[in-house]
Amino acid sequence: MTREKEIYKVTLVGSAGNAALLMFKFVAGVAGNSSAMIADAVHSLSDFLTDIFVLVFVSISAKPQDESHDYGHGKFETIATFLIGLALVAAAAGIVVTGVMKLIDWWGGAQLESPGWIALWAALLSIVIKELLYQYTVRRGRQLDSKVMIANAWHHRSDALSSIGAALGIGLAIFFGRRWAVFDPLASVVVGLMLVKVAYELLKQSTGELTESSLPAETEREIEQIILSFDDVQQPHNLRTRRIGNRIAIEAHVRMDGQLTLNTVHERASAIERKLKERFGNNTHVTLHMEPVK
C-alpha cells in the first residue's frame, strides 16, 4: 500500500471515530446539561474538520514534481498542519470564552445546573476511544514520516485530555451537588488552555517549515560528519538545509584535490549523495558543489 493510501486509511479510521463521538457528545452535553461536555463536543468537531484537511492536502502533497513545482508538492502537507493548528486555536478560544462567561455568571450569583450522568459516561468513553486513536495515528505517522498525521494524532490526544478535564469537572459537580456545579465550566476553561499549548507547538513547527527554517543544529552536524567520512573530502561549508513536507533538502559546498579528474570528483559526489539518502531517505534532495582545495 502506498504512503498516500496508508495516510488515507488511518485518517478515515480517526474520522469515523470523531463523527461518532461528535454526535454522542453533543447529545450527552445537551441532555446532561453540561457546558464542559458541549465544549468537548466542539473540540471533536474541530477534530473532524482537520481530518478533512488531511484527506484533501495529503492528496495534493503526494503529487510528484512538475514544471510548476520543481521540488514537489510536499509543502502542502505543511500547510495542512498549519491549518490544523489554527483550527485547534479556534476551538480552544471558543471553549475558554464559553467557560469564562459561565464562571462570571456564577461569580455574579447565578445558580448553575448540575450536569447529568450521561455527560460523565460520554466523557469516560471519549477518553478511551481518543487515546486509542492517538496511539494508532501517531505510531503510523512516525512510521510514514508524516508531520500532518502526527499533528492530527495530537488532535486525538488533546481531545482525550479535554475529556479527562471534562470528566473531572462533571464528576465533581455531580458528586458535590448543585452548589459546586461551577466545577463543570471551570474544567472547560482548563481544557481550553491545554489546547492552546498544543496548538502553539503545531503552529510553531509548521510556520518554521513554511518560512524555510534550517534543520536542527545536531542534524546539520551529522550531515557534515557524513560528508567528512570520505577521506579525500575536505572542508564542507555553505551548508543549507530545510524541510519539504516529509523529506529534507541538503545543499553544501565540498572541497577536494584540484588535481583529481572530473570523473573521480563526480563519483565521490555521487557516493556522498547516496550515503546521505541512506541516512535521511531516498527522497532527500541533495545538491553538492565541488570545489578545489585552496
C-alpha positions as CSV (number, residue, x, y, z in Angstrom):
1,M,0.0,0.0,0.0
2,T,1.4,3.5,-0.9
3,R,2.2,6.1,1.6
4,E,-0.8,8.2,0.5
5,K,-3.2,5.3,0.8
6,E,-1.9,4.5,4.3
7,I,-2.4,8.1,5.4
8,Y,-5.9,7.9,4.0
9,K,-6.7,4.7,5.8
10,V,-5.5,6.0,9.2
11,T,-7.3,9.3,8.8
12,L,-10.6,7.6,7.8
13,V,-10.4,5.5,10.9
14,G,-10.0,8.6,13.0
15,S,-12.7,10.4,11.1
16,A,-15.2,7.7,11.8
17,G,-14.4,7.8,15.5
18,N,-14.6,11.6,15.5
19,A,-18.0,11.6,13.8
20,A,-19.5,9.1,16.2
21,L,-18.1,10.8,19.3
22,L,-19.2,14.2,18.0
23,M,-22.8,13.3,17.8
24,F,-22.8,11.4,21.1
25,K,-21.1,14.3,23.0
26,F,-23.5,16.9,21.7
27,V,-26.5,14.8,22.7
28,A,-24.9,14.0,26.1
29,G,-23.9,17.6,26.7
30,V,-27.4,18.9,26.0
31,A,-29.3,16.1,27.7
32,G,-26.9,16.2,30.6
33,N,-26.8,20.0,30.9
34,S,-23.0,20.1,30.8
35,S,-21.1,23.0,29.3
36,A,-17.8,21.0,29.7
37,M,-19.3,18.2,27.6
38,I,-20.6,20.6,24.9
39,A,-17.1,22.2,24.9
40,D,-15.6,18.7,24.4
41,A,-18.1,18.1,21.6
42,V,-16.8,21.3,19.9
43,H,-13.3,20.0,20.2
44,S,-14.4,16.8,18.5
45,L,-16.0,18.9,15.7
46,S,-12.6,20.5,15.2
47,D,-11.0,17.1,15.0
48,F,-13.5,16.0,12.3
49,L,-12.8,19.1,10.3
50,T,-9.0,18.6,10.5
51,D,-9.5,15.1,9.2
52,I,-11.0,16.7,6.1
53,F,-7.9,18.9,5.8
54,V,-5.6,15.9,6.0
55,L,-7.5,14.0,3.3
56,V,-7.5,17.0,0.9
57,F,-3.9,18.2,1.4
58,V,-2.2,14.8,1.5
59,S,-3.7,14.0,-1.9
60,I,-2.1,17.2,-3.2
61,S,1.3,16.7,-1.4
62,A,1.6,13.2,-2.9
63,K,1.8,14.5,-6.4
64,P,5.3,14.3,-7.9
65,Q,7.4,17.3,-9.0
66,D,6.2,19.0,-12.2
67,E,7.0,22.1,-14.2
68,S,5.4,24.4,-11.7
69,H,6.8,22.7,-8.6
70,D,10.4,21.6,-9.1
71,Y,10.7,20.4,-5.5
72,G,7.4,18.6,-5.5
73,H,4.3,19.4,-3.5
74,G,5.4,18.4,0.0
75,K,4.8,21.8,1.5
76,F,1.0,21.3,1.1
77,E,1.3,18.8,3.9
78,T,2.9,21.5,6.0
79,I,0.1,23.9,5.1
80,A,-2.4,21.3,6.3
81,T,-0.5,21.0,9.6
82,F,-0.7,24.9,9.9
83,L,-4.5,24.8,9.3
84,I,-4.9,22.1,11.9
85,G,-3.1,24.3,14.4
86,L,-5.4,27.3,13.5
87,A,-8.5,25.1,13.9
88,L,-7.3,24.0,17.3
89,V,-6.7,27.6,18.3
90,A,-10.3,28.5,17.2
91,A,-11.7,25.5,19.2
92,A,-9.7,26.4,22.3
93,A,-10.7,30.0,22.2
94,G,-14.4,29.1,21.9
95,I,-14.1,26.7,24.8
96,V,-12.3,29.2,27.1
97,V,-14.7,32.1,26.3
98,T,-17.8,30.0,26.9
99,G,-16.4,28.6,30.2
100,V,-15.3,32.1,31.4
101,M,-18.7,33.5,30.7
102,K,-20.3,30.8,32.9
103,L,-17.8,31.5,35.6
104,I,-18.6,35.2,35.5
105,D,-22.3,34.4,35.8
106,W,-21.6,32.1,38.8
107,W,-19.5,34.7,40.4
108,G,-22.3,37.2,40.0
109,G,-24.7,34.9,41.9
110,A,-26.2,32.9,39.1
111,Q,-27.2,29.3,40.0
112,L,-25.7,26.7,37.7
113,E,-27.4,23.5,37.0
114,S,-25.5,20.3,37.9
115,P,-24.7,18.0,34.9
116,G,-26.3,14.6,34.4
117,W,-24.7,11.2,34.5
118,I,-24.9,10.8,30.7
119,A,-22.4,13.6,30.4
120,L,-19.9,11.8,32.7
121,W,-20.3,8.5,30.8
122,A,-19.7,10.3,27.5
123,A,-16.5,11.8,28.8
124,L,-15.2,8.5,30.0
125,L,-16.0,6.8,26.7
126,S,-14.3,9.6,24.8
127,I,-11.1,9.3,26.9
128,V,-10.7,5.6,25.9
129,I,-11.6,6.0,22.2
130,K,-9.5,9.1,21.6
131,E,-6.4,7.7,23.4
132,L,-6.6,4.6,21.3
133,L,-6.9,6.7,18.1
134,Y,-3.9,8.8,19.3
135,Q,-1.7,5.8,19.8
136,Y,-2.7,4.3,16.4
137,T,-2.3,7.5,14.5
138,V,1.0,8.7,16.0
139,R,2.6,5.3,15.5
140,R,1.6,5.2,11.9
141,G,2.6,8.8,11.4
142,R,6.1,8.2,12.7
143,Q,6.4,5.1,10.5
144,L,5.3,7.0,7.4
145,D,7.3,10.2,8.5
146,S,4.1,12.3,8.1
147,K,4.1,15.6,10.1
148,V,0.4,16.1,9.3
149,M,-0.5,12.7,10.6
150,I,1.4,13.3,13.8
151,A,-0.3,16.7,14.2
152,N,-3.6,15.0,13.7
153,A,-2.7,12.4,16.3
154,W,-2.2,15.3,18.7
155,H,-5.7,16.4,17.9
156,H,-6.8,13.0,19.2
157,R,-4.6,13.2,22.3
158,S,-5.8,16.8,23.0
159,D,-9.4,15.5,22.8
160,A,-8.6,12.8,25.2
161,L,-7.1,15.3,27.6
162,S,-10.1,17.5,27.1
163,S,-12.4,14.6,28.0
164,I,-10.3,14.0,31.2
165,G,-10.8,17.6,32.2
166,A,-14.5,17.4,31.4
167,A,-14.9,14.1,33.3
168,L,-13.2,15.6,36.4
169,G,-15.4,18.7,36.3
170,I,-18.6,16.8,35.6
171,G,-17.8,14.2,38.2
172,L,-17.1,16.8,40.9
173,A,-20.2,18.8,40.0
174,I,-22.3,15.6,40.2
175,F,-20.9,14.2,43.5
176,F,-20.8,17.6,45.3
177,G,-24.2,18.7,44.2
178,R,-25.6,21.8,42.6
179,R,-23.7,24.1,44.9
180,W,-20.5,23.1,43.2
181,A,-21.7,22.9,39.7
182,V,-19.1,25.5,38.9
183,F,-16.6,22.7,38.5
184,D,-18.1,21.9,35.1
185,P,-17.3,25.3,33.4
186,L,-14.1,25.5,35.3
187,A,-13.0,22.2,33.8
188,S,-13.9,23.5,30.3
189,V,-11.6,26.6,30.8
190,V,-8.7,24.4,31.9
191,V,-9.2,22.1,28.9
192,G,-9.2,25.1,26.6
193,L,-5.9,26.4,27.9
194,M,-4.3,23.0,27.5
195,L,-5.4,23.0,23.8
196,V,-3.8,26.4,23.3
197,K,-0.4,25.0,24.2
198,V,-0.8,22.1,21.8
199,A,-1.9,24.5,19.0
200,Y,1.1,26.7,19.7
201,E,3.5,23.8,19.2
202,L,1.9,22.8,15.9
203,L,1.9,26.4,14.6
204,K,5.5,27.0,15.6
205,Q,6.6,23.8,13.7
206,S,4.6,24.4,10.5
207,T,5.5,28.1,10.4
208,G,9.2,27.2,10.7
209,E,8.9,24.9,7.7
210,L,6.9,27.3,5.6
211,T,9.5,30.1,6.3
212,E,12.4,27.7,5.3
213,S,13.9,27.4,8.7
214,S,17.0,25.2,8.9
215,L,17.1,21.7,10.3
216,P,18.3,21.4,13.9
217,A,22.0,22.1,14.6
218,E,22.6,18.4,15.6
219,T,21.2,17.2,12.3
220,E,23.4,19.6,10.4
221,R,26.4,18.4,12.3
222,E,25.5,14.9,11.4
223,I,25.3,15.8,7.7
224,E,28.8,17.4,7.9
225,Q,30.2,14.2,9.6
226,I,28.7,12.0,6.8
227,I,30.4,14.2,4.2
228,L,33.7,14.1,6.1
229,S,33.6,10.3,6.4
230,F,35.2,10.2,2.9
231,D,39.0,10.5,3.3
232,D,39.5,12.6,0.1
233,V,36.9,15.2,1.0
234,Q,37.7,18.4,3.0
235,Q,36.0,21.5,4.4
236,P,32.3,21.2,3.8
237,H,30.9,24.7,4.0
238,N,27.9,26.9,3.0
239,L,25.6,24.1,4.3
240,R,22.0,24.9,3.8
241,T,19.1,22.7,4.9
242,R,15.3,22.8,5.0
243,R,12.3,20.5,5.2
244,I,9.9,20.0,2.2
245,G,6.9,18.2,3.6
246,N,8.1,14.7,4.7
247,R,11.5,15.0,3.1
248,I,14.5,17.3,3.5
249,A,16.8,19.3,1.2
250,I,20.6,19.5,1.7
251,E,22.9,21.9,-0.2
252,A,26.6,22.1,0.5
253,H,30.0,23.1,-0.9
254,V,32.7,20.5,-0.6
255,R,36.4,20.8,-1.4
256,M,38.6,18.1,-3.0
257,D,42.1,18.0,-4.5
258,G,42.0,20.1,-7.7
259,Q,44.3,17.7,-9.5
260,L,41.7,14.9,-9.4
261,T,39.9,14.1,-12.7
262,L,36.4,15.3,-13.2
263,N,35.2,11.7,-13.3
264,T,36.7,11.0,-9.8
265,V,35.1,14.1,-8.3
266,H,31.8,13.2,-9.9
267,E,32.0,9.6,-8.4
268,R,32.8,11.0,-5.0
269,A,29.8,13.4,-5.1
270,S,27.5,10.6,-6.1
271,A,28.8,8.4,-3.2
272,I,28.2,11.3,-0.7
273,E,24.7,11.7,-2.1
274,R,24.0,8.0,-1.8
275,K,25.2,7.9,1.9
276,L,23.1,11.0,2.8
277,K,20.0,9.4,1.2
278,E,20.7,6.1,3.1
279,R,20.5,8.2,6.3
280,F,17.7,10.6,5.6
281,G,15.6,8.8,3.0
282,N,15.7,8.2,-0.8
283,N,13.6,11.3,-1.4
284,T,16.2,13.6,0.1
285,H,17.1,16.4,-2.2
286,V,20.9,16.7,-2.3
287,T,22.9,19.4,-4.1
288,L,26.7,19.4,-3.8
289,H,29.0,22.0,-5.3
290,M,32.5,20.6,-5.6
291,E,35.5,23.0,-5.3
292,P,39.3,22.6,-5.5
293,V,41.2,22.8,-2.2
294,K,42.7,26.3,-1.9
